[in-house]
């Protein structure tokens, strides 16, 4: 038990300051969210400051603060007073989160330690978004810090695939001044245009042309606070249109996964998306084949879309430039489909399904695969 009241205050302050903000993923003490602490007759009074009024994490933060303070020896009761940051305090917090940069700017530069992987395809309906969502969750399950940008503005489906739906509406980011804190699903920080449409209009079309698409993607990179990420996945729109070109210009150092089905109609056009990525300076790191042949319970092979499309794409891309390989085959799986419809990644709900194991293997492969560092400045110093 602390010898003095001053020792007790210090102990409670240390315990409370170490509580992690669930959205910012940093300690409250570091963020300036602990206003004051006092202790009298075994009762700890703790004042905390939320970033905004109506913070969606308010109850969780208050609960975690109460629990942390209660762990200090000699504390028999905890009272928590919840306030809100002033404009000046919020501005200071935003500058802190941006590491001293007062103006917005993309943290995902060529010198960043975050690995950026764009998941692309030649045509829609090949399972590109399903690959992105399940790969993101599989990478997070390995302990990596993962972010996901749904750049498929016209056909966004990531919020639904990851279960970011509450009472029929897409869960929205929390806004702290001009900074947006993305919602988290299964350890993955996610942003999608579907989170910014007016409630009740999520099913409507987004009739945007190139300049608006470019501006939106740029905002996702600059105004959304992902924190320090190990991997940023981007669910690209299918084809070689404006959005794909914009991402290429904004993130020319990104690596690219090309997704195709075994069907020749899909594999032929998938090659074009890989070629565009190369023209924009990006590096194709592999081909993922979805809806691949699967083995049934009687031992027979089910091939609804044929076979060989992924290898064909890899061979064509290799013949037209740097070597590319088929690095994953996701077998046709009804469980994968139903899991996606339910908003529950297959690796979470059905980890033993062959598709779930394929995503785990893909995550393991990408996690140990070195990224291309050619032309990048590395943060090295000579002592």
C-alpha positions in Angstrom: 0.0 0.0 0.0 1.4 3.4 -0.9 3.0 5.2 2.1 1.5 8.6 1.4 -1.4 10.2 -0.5 1.1 11.5 -3.0 2.3 8.0 -3.7 -1.3 6.9 -4.1 -2.0 9.7 -6.6 1.2 8.8 -8.6 0.2 5.1 -8.7 -3.3 5.8 -9.9 -2.0 8.3 -12.5 0.4 5.7 -13.8 -2.3 3.0 -14.0 -4.8 5.2 -15.7 -2.3 6.9 -18.0 -1.4 3.4 -19.3 -5.0 2.7 -20.4 -5.1 2.5 -24.2 -7.6 4.5 -26.2 -9.4 1.9 -28.3 -9.6 4.1 -31.4 -6.2 5.8 -31.3 -4.4 2.8 -29.8 -2.2 5.0 -27.6 -2.1 5.4 -23.8 -4.4 8.1 -22.4 -1.5 9.7 -20.6 0.4 10.2 -23.8 -2.7 11.7 -25.5 -3.3 14.2 -22.7 -6.7 12.6 -21.9 -6.1 12.3 -18.2 -7.2 15.7 -16.7 -6.5 15.1 -13.0 -6.3 12.5 -10.2 -6.9 12.7 -6.5 -7.1 10.2 -3.7 -8.8 10.5 -0.3 -9.6 7.8 2.2 -9.1 5.1 -0.4 -11.4 6.7 -3.0 -9.7 7.7 -6.3 -11.2 10.5 -8.3 -10.1 10.5 -11.9 -10.9 13.2 -14.5 -10.6 12.2 -18.1 -11.1 14.1 -21.3 -12.7 12.6 -24.4 -11.7 13.8 -27.8 -15.3 14.8 -28.8 -18.7 15.0 -27.3 -20.6 11.8 -28.0 -17.5 9.7 -28.4 -18.6 6.2 -29.3 -15.9 4.7 -27.1 -16.9 6.8 -24.0 -18.3 3.9 -22.0 -15.4 1.6 -22.8 -12.8 4.2 -21.9 -14.6 5.0 -18.6 -14.8 1.3 -17.8 -11.2 0.7 -18.5 -10.1 3.7 -16.5 -12.2 2.6 -13.5 -10.7 -0.9 -13.7 -7.2 0.3 -14.0 -7.5 2.7 -11.0 -9.0 -0.1 -8.9 -5.9 -2.3 -9.4 -3.9 0.1 -7.2 -3.2 -1.1 -3.7 -5.4 0.7 -1.1 -8.0 1.9 -3.6 -11.5 0.7 -2.5 -13.6 2.9 -4.8 -13.1 4.8 -8.1 -15.1 7.9 -9.3 -14.6 8.9 -12.9 -15.5 12.4 -14.2 -15.8 12.5 -17.9 -15.2 15.8 -19.8 -14.4 16.8 -23.4 -11.3 18.4 -24.8 -11.3 22.1 -25.7 -10.6 23.2 -29.3 -7.0 24.0 -28.4 -6.5 20.6 -26.7 -8.0 18.8 -29.7 -5.7 20.8 -32.1 -2.7 19.8 -30.0 -3.8 16.1 -30.1 -4.2 16.2 -33.9 -0.7 17.7 -34.2 0.7 15.0 -31.9 -1.0 12.2 -33.9 0.5 13.7 -37.1 3.9 13.6 -35.4 4.3 17.4 -35.4 2.9 18.0 -38.9 0.2 20.6 -38.6 -1.0 20.2 -42.2 -2.5 17.1 -43.7 -0.3 14.9 -45.7 -0.2 11.2 -46.6 2.0 9.2 -44.2 2.3 6.4 -46.7 5.2 7.7 -48.7 8.0 5.7 -50.4 10.1 6.2 -47.2 7.3 4.9 -44.9 7.9 1.6 -43.2 4.2 0.7 -43.9 3.9 -1.9 -46.6 1.2 -0.9 -49.1 -0.5 -3.7 -51.1 -3.1 -2.9 -53.7 -5.5 -5.8 -54.5 -6.7 -5.5 -58.1 -8.5 -7.4 -60.8 -9.4 -7.1 -64.5 -13.1 -7.4 -64.0 -15.7 -7.4 -61.3 -17.2 -10.5 -59.6 -14.0 -12.4 -59.2 -13.8 -12.2 -55.4 -11.3 -9.3 -55.1 -13.0 -7.7 -52.1 -13.4 -11.1 -50.5 -9.7 -11.6 -50.8 -8.9 -8.2 -49.5 -11.1 -8.5 -46.4 -10.1 -12.0 -45.5 -6.4 -11.3 -46.1 -6.5 -8.2 -43.9 -8.1 -10.2 -41.0 -5.6 -13.1 -41.5 -2.7 -10.6 -41.4 -4.1 -9.0 -38.2 -4.4 -12.4 -36.6 -0.7 -12.8 -37.0 -0.2 -9.7 -34.8 0.4 -7.2 -37.6 -1.1 -3.7 -37.5 -3.4 -3.6 -40.6 -5.4 -0.9 -42.3 -7.8 -1.3 -45.2 -8.9 1.3 -47.7 -12.0 0.4 -49.8 -11.1 2.3 -53.0 -13.9 0.5 -55.0 -16.0 3.6 -54.7 -18.7 2.5 -57.2 -19.0 -1.1 -55.8 -17.9 -0.9 -52.2 -18.6 -4.0 -50.2 -15.9 -4.1 -47.5 -18.1 -2.8 -44.7 -20.5 -5.6 -45.2 -17.9 -8.3 -45.6 -16.3 -7.2 -42.3 -19.5 -6.8 -40.4 -19.3 -3.0 -40.0 -23.0 -2.7 -40.1 -25.1 -1.7 -37.1 -28.9 -1.8 -37.3 -28.7 -1.9 -41.1 -26.4 1.1 -41.3 -22.7 1.3 -42.1 -20.6 2.2 -39.0 -19.0 5.6 -39.5 -15.6 7.0 -38.5 -15.2 9.2 -35.5 -14.2 12.8 -36.5 -11.7 14.7 -34.4 -11.5 18.1 -36.0 -10.3 17.4 -39.6 -9.0 14.0 -38.6 -11.1 10.8 -39.0 -10.6 7.7 -36.8 -11.7 4.6 -38.8 -13.8 1.9 -37.2 -12.0 -1.3 -36.4 -13.2 -4.8 -37.4 -11.4 -7.9 -36.2 -8.2 -5.9 -35.6 -8.3 -4.1 -39.0 -8.8 -0.3 -39.3 -11.2 0.3 -42.2 -12.4 3.2 -44.3 -14.9 3.1 -47.2 -17.0 5.6 -49.1 -20.0 3.7 -47.8 -19.2 5.2 -44.4 -19.8 8.7 -45.7 -23.1 8.4 -47.6 -26.2 9.8 -46.0 -27.9 7.3 -43.7 -30.5 5.3 -45.7 -28.8 5.9 -49.0 -26.0 3.3 -48.7 -27.6 1.3 -51.5 -27.7 4.2 -53.9 -25.3 4.7 -56.8 -22.2 6.9 -56.5 -22.2 8.9 -59.8 -18.7 10.3 -59.5 -16.2 11.1 -62.2 -12.4 11.0 -62.1 -11.6 14.2 -60.3 -14.0 13.5 -57.4 -12.7 9.9 -57.1 -9.1 11.2 -57.0 -10.0 13.7 -54.3 -11.8 11.1 -52.2 -8.9 8.6 -52.4 -6.5 11.4 -51.5 -8.6 12.3 -48.4 -8.6 8.7 -47.3 -4.8 8.8 -47.3 -4.4 12.1 -45.6 -7.3 12.7 -43.3 -7.9 9.2 -42.0 -5.7 8.4 -38.9 -4.6 4.8 -39.2 -1.8 5.1 -36.8 1.4 3.2 -37.3 0.6 0.3 -39.7 2.6 -2.6 -40.7 0.4 -3.2 -43.8 -2.1 -1.1 -45.7 -4.3 -3.0 -48.0 -6.3 -1.2 -50.8 -9.3 -2.9 -52.3 -9.1 -1.5 -55.8 -12.0 -1.1 -58.3 -11.9 -3.6 -61.1 -10.3 -2.7 -64.4 -7.9 0.0 -65.5 -10.0 3.2 -65.0 -9.7 6.5 -63.2 -9.5 5.1 -59.7 -6.8 2.6 -60.5 -4.7 5.4 -62.2 -5.3 7.7 -59.2 -4.0 5.1 -56.8 -1.0 4.6 -59.0 -0.2 8.3 -58.9 -0.8 8.6 -55.2 1.0 5.4 -54.3 3.5 4.6 -57.0 5.5 2.5 -54.6 2.6 0.2 -53.8 2.9 -3.6 -54.4 0.1 -5.3 -56.3 -1.8 -8.5 -56.0 -3.7 -9.5 -59.1 -6.9 -11.5 -58.5 -8.5 -13.8 -61.1 -10.8 -16.8 -61.3 -9.7 -19.9 -63.3 -12.0 -18.9 -66.1 -10.2 -17.7 -69.2 -12.5 -14.7 -69.6 -11.4 -13.4 -66.2 -7.7 -14.3 -66.5 -7.2 -12.6 -69.9 -8.4 -9.2 -68.6 -6.6 -9.7 -65.2 -3.3 -9.4 -67.1 -4.2 -5.9 -68.1 -4.6 -4.7 -64.5 -1.1 -6.1 -63.7 0.3 -4.4 -66.8 -1.2 -1.0 -65.8 0.2 -1.3 -62.3 3.7 -1.8 -63.8 3.2 1.2 -66.1 2.5 3.3 -63.0 5.7 2.1 -61.3 4.1 -0.4 -59.0 5.4 -4.0 -58.6 3.2 -7.1 -59.1 4.1 -9.4 -56.2 1.8 -12.3 -57.2 -1.5 -13.7 -58.5 -4.3 -15.0 -56.4 -6.8 -17.4 -58.0 -10.2 -17.5 -56.5 -13.0 -20.0 -57.0 -10.3 -22.6 -57.6 -11.1 -26.3 -57.8 -12.1 -27.8 -54.5 -12.0 -31.4 -53.2 -15.4 -32.8 -52.2 -16.0 -35.2 -49.3 -16.1 -38.2 -51.7 -12.6 -37.2 -53.0 -13.9 -35.9 -56.3 -12.8 -32.5 -57.6 -15.3 -29.7 -58.1 -14.3 -27.3 -60.9 -17.2 -24.8 -61.5 -14.9 -22.4 -63.3 -12.3 -24.7 -64.7 -8.7 -24.5 -63.7 -5.4 -22.9 -64.5 -6.4 -19.2 -64.8 -4.1 -18.0 -62.0 -1.1 -19.7 -63.5 -2.0 -18.4 -66.9 -2.0 -14.8 -65.6 1.3 -15.3 -63.8 2.9 -16.8 -66.9 1.7 -13.9 -69.1 2.9 -11.3 -66.7 6.2 -13.0 -66.3 6.6 -13.1 -70.1 5.9 -9.4 -70.3 8.1 -8.2 -67.5 9.4 -9.2 -64.1 8.6 -12.7 -62.9 5.2 -13.2 -61.3 3.9 -16.3 -59.6 0.5 -17.6 -58.5 1.0 -17.3 -54.8 -2.4 -18.5 -53.6 -5.4 -20.5 -54.7 -8.6 -19.9 -52.8 -10.8 -23.0 -53.3 -14.5 -22.7 -54.2 -16.3 -22.6 -50.8 -19.9 -22.1 -50.0 -18.8 -21.4 -46.4 -16.7 -18.5 -47.7 -19.8 -17.1 -49.4 -22.1 -17.4 -46.5 -19.5 -16.0 -44.1 -19.1 -12.9 -46.3 -22.9 -12.4 -46.5 -23.0 -12.6 -42.7 -20.1 -10.1 -42.3 -17.9 -12.7 -40.5 -14.5 -13.4 -42.1 -14.2 -17.1 -42.8 -11.0 -17.4 -40.8 -12.9 -16.1 -37.7 -16.1 -18.2 -38.1 -14.7 -21.3 -39.8 -11.0 -21.5 -39.4 -10.8 -25.1 -40.5 -12.4 -24.4 -43.9 -10.0 -24.9 -46.8 -10.6 -21.3 -47.9 -9.7 -20.0 -44.4 -6.5 -22.1 -44.4 -5.6 -20.7 -47.9 -6.0 -17.1 -46.6 -3.8 -18.0 -43.6 -1.1 -19.4 -45.9 -1.3 -16.3 -48.1 -0.9 -14.0 -45.0 2.1 -16.1 -43.8 3.7 -15.8 -47.3 3.2 -12.1 -47.5 4.3 -11.5 -44.0 7.8 -13.0 -44.6 8.1 -12.0 -48.2 10.6 -9.0 -48.5 9.2 -5.9 -50.1 10.9 -4.2 -53.0 13.1 -1.4 -51.7 14.6 -0.3 -55.0 14.8 3.5 -55.2 13.6 4.0 -51.6 15.4 6.1 -49.0 15.9 4.0 -45.9 15.9 5.7 -42.4 19.5 4.9 -41.6 22.0 7.0 -39.7 25.6 6.7 -39.0 26.6 7.0 -35.3 
